[in-house]
Amino acid sequence: MSFRDEVFLYRPGRLLMLALVLGAVFGAGTARAQTVIIQSAPAGAAIDLTFNGTSVATAKADANGDATLSAGANRPDTDVLLFVDSCADRVRVQLAARGLQPAAALPGCSRVDAGSMFIMRSVTTFVIDITPNVAVHVAQGPPPPEWMLRGPGAVRKSTMMHGTPPKGLVLSAGVGGSSFGSIADQACGDVAQCLNTHSGVAFALDAEYWITRFMAAQVGYFQPADVTVNGAPTGYTFDTRVQTRLLTIIGKGGASVGPARFYGLGGVNHHEATYNTTQTVADKTITVNGVNQVVPGGTQSFGQKTSGWSWVAGGGIEGWINNWIAIYGEIDFAQIEGKPVIGTGDGIDQQMQMAFFGIRFHIGR
């Protein structure tokens, strides 16, 4: 039986381009300054914003105790700690890059440590409510209108902190489905009584390293669903199973929107596939010189193993629940092509489609 399938229904290059374009479109936006909004400070209090011990902005609280300070728009993405020093007539907000310590609190002032590491981007807005207890809310872009409500009866919607797509090492595990070309139809041939499955549950594991927030290298392992074929022509039956495993080496590019990152991917895959067939011939009765004789049947097995390199491409989206955990969805296309390394035959030349949903873990800080 030939493994060759020359019909290509998909164009993975187009998918990769579409994923990158979508990422760029959704990721585009108007740059805003890194902003700190103070609420409920003492009316008329002096507000001071510092970064790594240097004052970058000052303001005076209005009658509601509110003030808005800009920290500038050109600072690159930075992991920061946030501290609020509250005094009788002054509030000082200190932002300190990871690994640095803030200046000591002024005499007579109380200090509150926000208690989290924040990723401060060019569009980050910190909303800090001073009373009754210091509360810090973070938005990547303008804050939601309900955060700015003032006066009696104003209700602030509860907020849930979410993460931002990280740099560094990320490990993933996913489950989904795969569909494997026309190999099952070829195995059935012209047999009328033939059942086959060429799709089913698939699994994926991968490790990737985001060099920047927009570019990564990935190594992955895919276990597609097995292809099974069961045929029953006249006088015999056959069972065929094709198992495939893939190792991928991939480059990824993406763009982020808040906690989401759109990405496209492309690279190479190395497959190993085994093709095993068991054929059972039934006993047959023949008549010789008027005497019935039984010709016993039998069972024979034969197989083939292939290996080879070809391409893989796809795209997906991930959403970061916090700075350590994300969920993702991804669609991939892979060409499975190779010559026999065990057994004889034409080898394999098929296209596989895979879709996964899973979870990702950011390792390290």
C-alpha positions as CSV (number, residue, x, y, z in Angstrom):
1,M,0.0,0.0,0.0
2,S,1.2,3.5,-0.8
3,F,1.4,6.1,1.8
4,R,1.6,9.0,-0.7
5,D,-1.0,11.7,-0.6
6,E,-0.5,14.6,-2.9
7,V,-3.6,16.6,-2.1
8,F,-2.9,19.6,0.2
9,L,-6.0,21.2,1.5
10,Y,-4.4,23.7,3.8
11,R,-1.7,26.4,3.4
12,P,0.0,26.8,6.8
13,G,2.0,29.8,5.6
14,R,-1.2,31.7,5.2
15,L,-2.2,30.8,8.8
16,L,1.1,32.0,10.1
17,M,0.8,35.3,8.3
18,L,-2.8,35.7,9.5
19,A,-1.9,35.0,13.2
20,L,0.9,37.6,13.0
21,V,-1.3,40.2,11.3
22,L,-4.0,39.7,13.9
23,G,-1.5,40.0,16.7
24,A,-0.2,43.2,15.2
25,V,-3.7,44.6,14.7
26,F,-5.0,43.8,18.1
27,G,-1.7,44.7,19.8
28,A,-1.6,48.2,18.2
29,G,-2.7,51.1,20.3
30,T,-1.9,54.6,21.3
31,A,1.0,54.8,23.7
32,R,0.1,56.5,27.1
33,A,2.4,57.6,29.8
34,Q,3.0,55.4,32.9
35,T,0.4,57.0,35.2
36,V,-0.2,57.0,39.0
37,I,-3.7,58.2,40.2
38,I,-4.0,58.9,43.9
39,Q,-7.5,58.9,45.5
40,S,-8.7,59.9,49.0
41,A,-5.5,61.5,50.2
42,P,-5.8,64.5,52.6
43,A,-7.3,67.5,50.7
44,G,-4.4,69.7,49.5
45,A,-1.7,67.2,50.4
46,A,1.5,67.2,48.5
47,I,1.8,64.1,46.3
48,D,5.3,62.9,45.3
49,L,6.1,60.1,42.8
50,T,9.6,58.6,42.8
51,F,11.2,55.9,40.7
52,N,14.3,54.2,42.1
53,G,14.7,57.0,44.6
54,T,14.5,59.9,42.2
55,S,11.4,62.2,42.1
56,V,9.7,62.0,38.7
57,A,6.5,63.9,39.4
58,T,4.7,66.0,42.0
59,A,1.1,67.2,42.4
60,K,-1.3,68.6,44.9
61,A,-4.4,66.7,46.0
62,D,-7.7,68.3,45.0
63,A,-10.7,68.8,47.3
64,N,-11.5,65.0,47.0
65,G,-8.0,64.1,47.8
66,D,-7.3,63.0,44.2
67,A,-4.2,63.7,42.0
68,T,-2.9,62.3,38.8
69,L,0.9,62.0,38.1
70,S,2.7,61.0,35.0
71,A,5.9,58.9,35.3
72,G,6.8,59.3,31.6
73,A,6.2,57.2,28.5
74,N,9.6,56.1,27.3
75,R,10.7,53.8,30.2
76,P,10.9,50.1,29.0
77,D,8.9,47.3,30.6
78,T,10.1,47.0,34.2
79,D,9.3,44.7,37.1
80,V,8.6,47.1,40.1
81,L,7.7,47.0,43.7
82,L,5.3,49.7,45.0
83,F,5.4,51.5,48.4
84,V,3.1,54.2,49.7
85,D,4.3,56.5,52.5
86,S,1.3,58.4,54.1
87,C,1.8,61.5,56.2
88,A,-0.5,64.1,57.7
89,D,-0.2,66.4,54.7
90,R,1.9,64.5,52.2
91,V,1.8,61.2,50.3
92,R,4.8,59.7,48.6
93,V,4.5,56.8,46.1
94,Q,7.8,55.0,45.5
95,L,8.4,52.6,42.6
96,A,11.5,50.5,42.8
97,A,12.8,48.2,40.1
98,R,13.2,44.6,41.1
99,G,16.4,44.1,43.2
100,L,16.4,47.8,44.5
101,Q,15.2,49.1,47.8
102,P,13.1,52.3,48.3
103,A,14.3,55.3,50.3
104,A,13.4,55.2,54.0
105,A,10.0,56.6,55.0
106,L,9.9,60.2,56.2
107,P,9.7,60.8,59.9
108,G,6.1,60.6,61.2
109,C,4.9,58.7,58.0
110,S,3.5,55.2,57.8
111,R,4.5,52.9,55.0
112,V,2.4,50.3,53.1
113,D,4.1,47.7,50.9
114,A,1.7,46.8,48.0
115,G,3.1,43.2,48.5
116,S,3.3,42.3,44.8
117,M,5.7,42.6,41.9
118,F,4.1,44.6,39.1
119,I,5.1,44.7,35.4
120,M,5.1,48.4,34.6
121,R,4.7,49.0,30.9
122,S,4.5,52.2,28.8
123,V,0.7,52.1,29.2
124,T,0.4,51.0,32.9
125,T,-1.9,52.9,35.2
126,F,-1.8,52.5,39.0
127,V,-4.9,53.6,40.9
128,I,-4.1,54.0,44.6
129,D,-6.9,54.5,47.1
130,I,-5.4,55.8,50.4
131,T,-8.3,55.4,52.8
132,P,-9.6,53.6,54.7
133,N,-6.8,51.2,53.8
134,V,-4.3,51.5,51.0
135,A,-5.5,49.6,48.0
136,V,-3.7,49.3,44.6
137,H,-5.4,48.6,41.3
138,V,-3.5,48.1,38.1
139,A,-4.7,48.6,34.5
140,Q,-2.7,48.2,31.2
141,G,-4.1,51.4,29.6
142,P,-6.9,53.7,30.9
143,P,-8.5,52.6,34.2
144,P,-12.1,51.3,34.0
145,P,-14.6,54.1,34.7
146,E,-16.0,52.5,37.8
147,W,-12.5,52.8,39.4
148,M,-12.9,56.6,39.2
149,L,-16.3,56.9,40.9
150,R,-16.4,59.4,43.7
151,G,-18.8,60.6,46.4
152,P,-21.4,58.9,48.7
153,G,-23.0,55.8,47.2
154,A,-20.2,55.2,44.7
155,V,-19.5,51.5,44.3
156,R,-16.2,50.2,43.0
157,K,-16.5,46.9,41.1
158,S,-14.4,44.2,42.6
159,T,-11.3,43.7,40.5
160,M,-9.2,40.6,39.9
161,M,-5.5,40.9,39.2
162,H,-4.4,39.3,36.0
163,G,-1.0,38.7,34.6
164,T,0.8,39.9,31.6
165,P,2.6,37.7,29.0
166,P,6.0,37.0,30.5
167,K,9.5,36.6,29.2
168,G,11.6,33.6,30.2
169,L,10.9,29.9,30.5
170,V,7.3,28.6,30.0
171,L,6.2,25.0,30.2
172,S,2.9,23.8,28.6
173,A,0.6,20.8,28.5
174,G,-2.3,20.4,26.2
175,V,-5.0,18.0,25.0
176,G,-7.1,18.2,21.9
177,G,-7.5,16.4,18.6
178,S,-5.7,15.4,15.4
179,S,-6.7,14.4,11.9
180,F,-4.3,12.5,9.7
181,G,-4.6,12.9,5.9
182,S,-6.0,10.0,3.8
183,I,-3.9,7.2,5.1
184,A,-6.9,5.3,6.5
185,D,-8.7,5.5,3.2
186,Q,-5.7,4.2,1.4
187,A,-5.4,1.3,3.8
188,C,-9.0,0.3,3.1
189,G,-8.5,0.5,-0.6
190,D,-11.6,-0.8,-2.4
191,V,-12.8,-3.1,0.5
192,A,-16.5,-2.4,1.0
193,Q,-16.6,-3.7,4.6
194,C,-13.9,-1.5,6.1
195,L,-14.0,0.7,9.2
196,N,-11.4,3.3,9.9
197,T,-10.6,6.2,12.1
198,H,-8.0,8.8,11.2
199,S,-8.8,11.4,14.0
200,G,-9.0,11.3,17.8
201,V,-7.6,12.6,21.0
202,A,-4.0,14.0,20.9
203,F,-1.6,15.3,23.5
204,A,1.1,18.0,23.5
205,L,4.0,18.9,25.8
206,D,6.4,21.8,25.1
207,A,9.0,24.1,26.6
208,E,9.6,27.6,25.2
209,Y,11.8,30.5,26.1
210,W,10.5,34.0,25.4
211,I,13.6,36.0,24.6
212,T,11.5,39.1,24.5
213,R,7.7,39.4,24.9
214,F,7.3,39.1,21.2
215,M,9.8,36.4,20.2
216,A,10.5,32.8,21.5
217,A,12.1,29.5,20.7
218,Q,10.2,26.3,21.5
219,V,10.8,22.5,21.6
220,G,7.7,20.4,21.6
221,Y,6.5,16.8,21.7
222,F,3.2,15.7,20.1
223,Q,1.3,12.5,20.4
224,P,-1.4,12.4,17.7
225,A,-4.3,10.0,17.7
226,D,-3.5,6.6,16.2
227,V,-5.0,5.7,12.9
228,T,-6.9,2.3,12.9
229,V,-8.4,0.3,10.1
230,N,-10.4,-2.9,10.3
231,G,-11.4,-4.6,7.0
232,A,-13.3,-7.8,6.3
233,P,-13.1,-8.8,2.6
234,T,-14.4,-12.2,1.6
235,G,-12.3,-15.0,3.1
236,Y,-10.0,-12.9,5.4
237,T,-9.8,-9.9,7.7
238,F,-7.1,-7.4,8.4
239,D,-6.3,-4.9,11.2
240,T,-4.0,-1.9,10.6
241,R,-2.7,0.6,13.1
242,V,-0.5,3.6,12.5
243,Q,1.2,5.3,15.4
244,T,3.0,8.6,15.0
245,R,5.1,10.7,17.4
246,L,6.5,14.2,16.6
247,L,9.4,16.3,18.0
248,T,9.2,19.9,16.9
249,I,11.7,22.8,16.9
250,I,9.9,26.1,16.4
251,G,10.2,29.8,16.3
252,K,7.3,31.9,17.6
253,G,6.4,35.5,17.2
254,G,3.5,37.4,18.8
255,A,2.0,40.5,20.1
256,S,0.2,41.1,23.5
257,V,-3.0,42.9,24.4
258,G,-3.3,43.1,28.2
259,P,-3.2,39.6,29.6
260,A,-3.5,38.0,26.1
261,R,-0.8,37.1,23.6
262,F,-1.5,36.3,20.0
263,Y,1.2,34.3,18.3
264,G,2.2,32.5,15.1
265,L,4.7,29.7,14.9
266,G,6.8,27.9,12.3
267,G,9.6,25.4,12.2
268,V,10.5,21.8,11.6
269,N,9.2,18.5,12.9
270,H,10.9,15.1,13.1
271,H,8.5,12.2,13.1
272,E,8.7,8.5,13.9
273,A,5.7,6.4,12.6
274,T,5.0,2.7,12.8
275,Y,2.7,0.9,10.4
276,N,1.5,-2.6,11.6
277,T,-0.9,-4.8,9.8
278,T,-2.2,-8.2,11.0
279,Q,-4.0,-10.3,8.4
280,T,-6.1,-13.4,9.2
281,V,-7.1,-15.9,6.5
282,A,-10.1,-18.1,7.4
283,D,-10.1,-21.9,7.0
284,K,-11.4,-23.0,3.5
285,T,-13.1,-26.2,2.5
286,I,-12.4,-27.6,-0.9
287,T,-13.6,-30.8,-2.6
288,V,-11.0,-33.1,-4.2
289,N,-12.3,-36.3,-6.0
290,G,-15.6,-35.9,-4.2
291,V,-13.9,-35.6,-0.8
292,N,-14.2,-32.4,1.3
293,Q,-10.9,-31.2,2.6
294,V,-10.2,-28.3,4.9
295,V,-7.4,-26.0,4.0
296,P,-6.4,-24.3,7.3
297,G,-6.0,-20.5,7.3
298,G,-3.5,-18.6,9.2
299,T,-2.3,-15.2,10.5
300,Q,0.5,-13.1,9.3
301,S,1.8,-9.7,10.4
302,F,4.0,-7.2,8.6
303,G,5.0,-3.6,9.4
304,Q,7.0,-0.6,8.5
305,K,8.7,2.1,10.5
306,T,9.5,5.5,9.0
307,S,11.4,8.6,10.1
308,G,12.1,12.0,8.6
309,W,12.0,15.8,8.8
310,S,9.5,18.2,7.4
311,W,7.7,21.5,8.3
312,V,5.2,22.5,10.9
313,A,3.3,25.8,11.2
314,G,0.4,27.2,13.2
315,G,-0.9,29.9,15.6
316,G,-2.8,30.5,18.7
317,I,-3.7,32.7,21.7
318,E,-2.8,32.5,25.4
319,G,-4.4,34.3,28.3
320,W,-2.5,34.9,31.6
321,I,-4.7,34.4,34.7
322,N,-1.8,35.7,36.8
323,N,1.9,36.1,36.3
324,W,2.5,32.3,36.6
325,I,-0.4,30.5,34.9
326,A,-2.1,30.8,31.5
327,I,-4.6,29.0,29.4
328,Y,-4.1,28.6,25.7
329,G,-5.6,27.4,22.4
330,E,-3.6,26.5,19.3
331,I,-4.0,25.1,15.8
332,D,-1.1,23.4,14.1
333,F,-0.4,21.8,10.7
334,A,2.5,19.4,10.1
335,Q,3.8,17.6,7.0
336,I,4.7,14.0,7.9
337,E,7.2,12.8,5.4
338,G,9.9,10.1,5.5
339,K,11.4,6.9,4.1
340,P,11.3,3.4,5.7
341,V,14.0,2.7,8.3
342,I,12.5,-0.8,9.0
343,G,10.5,-2.7,6.4
344,T,9.9,-1.9,2.8
345,G,7.5,0.3,0.9
346,D,7.0,3.8,-0.4
347,G,7.3,5.5,3.0
348,I,4.9,8.1,4.2
349,D,3.9,11.5,2.8
350,Q,0.8,12.9,4.7
351,Q,-0.4,16.1,6.2
352,M,-1.7,16.3,9.8
353,Q,-3.9,18.8,11.5
354,M,-3.9,19.3,15.3
355,A,-5.8,21.6,17.7
356,F,-5.1,21.9,21.4
357,F,-6.3,23.6,24.6
358,G,-4.1,23.5,27.6
359,I,-2.3,25.3,30.4
360,R,1.0,27.1,30.6
361,F,3.3,27.7,33.6
362,H,5.9,30.5,33.8
363,I,9.0,29.3,35.5
364,G,11.2,31.7,37.5
365,R,10.7,35.4,38.1
